[in-house]
Structure formats: structure tokens, C-alpha cells
Amino acid sequence: MRILPLTLIALTASPALASSEDARQEFRADVEAACTELAAATVPEGGETVIEVNPFGSESYGVALIVQTTSDEFADRYICVYDKQTRKAELSAPFTPPQAGSQLSADPAGNVEAAPGETTDAHLAGE
């Protein structure tokens, strides 16, 4: 007698699991389509666009990272934010490209010298 209730639970749970995976795939496809459309307007001549959609986003938003290469082999980085309620996407301005700068390096003897490198505005959170 116990087999029947367990069988019914298993059969009714399967479509729900499938539909939520279908819903997640549809969500990712919607985010990708909306963000790709926005990014297409900013692709430079001879450039390429790479998009990485976050699988879940946040409670209210879908998010994608967009990287566009240019003909001079530099990459612009953008964030695309997709509002789950309105189904509209917005694209950030490109992040500041790395700038020429210098970094400190030390050899095993403890001698410190400046070495050329690239820097961005990135820093540890809270600093």
C-alpha cells in the first residue's frame, strides 16, 4: 500500500523539476539575447564580443559579463544587467582600461625596485 503514494509523489515531482530547469534555461537565453542586442551596438570594426551569462543572477536581476576585443587587440569589459520583472536590459559603460604604471618587485635578497606594468582602478573591497 505504501508503494502507491511514493509512486504518485515521484510522478508528480518529475514535471516540476523539468519545468524549473526549462525556466532557468529560458531565463539565461532571455538575458543573453537582450544583452547581446545591446552589445552589438558597441562592437568596434573588426572586433569580437564574448558574453558570459551568470546562471542565476540575483533575486531581481540577471547579469552578464561582456568582453569586446578591438582591432588593436585591446578588450573593453562591460556589465549587462537584466531586470527580471520588466525584461529590459542595460549595459554599463566600459570599465577603465589598464593604464601604464609601475609595480614594486623584490628579489630574494630583499632589494626592491619599480618594474613597468599595467594597473586598473581595481582594489580590495573595503579599502
N, C-alpha and C positions, 0 to 999 in steps of 0.2 A: 504493500500500500504506500510506503514511503517513496518508492521509485517514481510514481506518477507525479507528485508535487515537485520533486527535483528535476524531472524531465521538463515539466512546464516552465520552471524558472530558467533553465538553461536555454530553452527555445525562445522565450520572450526576451532574454538578455542579449542574445546574439544580434538581432537587428539594431538594437540601441547602440551597441558597441560599433557596429559597422557605420551607422549613420553619423556618429560623432567623429569618426575618422574621416568620413566623407566631408563633413562640415569643416574640419581642420584643413583638409586639402583644398576645399573651395576657398576658405579664408586666405590661405597662402597664395593661391592663384589670383585672387582679387587684389591682394596687396602688391604682388609682382606686376600685374597688368597696370594698375594705377601708377605705381612708381616708375615703371619702365616708360610709360607715356610721358610723364613729367621729365624724366632724364633725357629722353630723345630730343627734347628742345634745346638741350645744353651740350650735346655731343659736338666737339670740335671737328673740323675737317680732318679726315684720316684717323680719327680716334675710335676707341672701342669702349663699350660700357659693360661692367660686370656688376651684377646685383646679387646680394645675399639677403634673403628674407629670414628674419627671426621666426622660428617655427610657431611661437605662441604670442609674441608681443606682450603688451601689458593688459590690464583689465579693460582699458578703454581704447587702446591704440595698437595698431600693427606697426612694425618698424622694419626698415630695410637699410642696409649699408650699400651705397652705390660708389663705385670707383670707376672713373673715366680716365683712360690714357689719352694723351695727346700726341701729335706727330713728333714733338721734341722729346718723347719718352718720359714725360712727367705725368703724374697721376693726380687728379683732383678727387677729393673724398667728400661725399655728401651723406646726409641722413634723410631718409624719406619717412614721414610719419603719416599713417593712415588711420583716420577716425573710424572706429568700428560702427558707430551709430549713424553718422552721415554718409559713410562710404566715400569720403573725399580724402585726397592725399595732398600733402605739402612737402616741398623739397627745401632743405636748408641751403644756405649759401655754402660755397666750398670752404672746407677747413683751410686755415692758413698753411701755405706750403712750407716745407722745411727751409730755413734760412741758413746762409753760411755763418759759421760761428766757430768757436773753439771749445774743445773739451780737455779736461786735465787727464793726464795719464801718468802712471808711476811705474818705474822699473823695480825689479826685486830688491835693489839696494836702497829704495826709498826716494830716488830722485824724481821730482815732479816737473813735468813740462806741459805746455799747451800743445795740443795737436789739432789740426784742422778737422772739422766735422760739420754736421748739419744739426740744427736744433728746431724745435717747434714750440708752441705755447703749452704743450702737454706738461703736466706736473702731477705729483701725488695729490690725491683728494685731501682737502683739509689744510693744505699748505699754501 
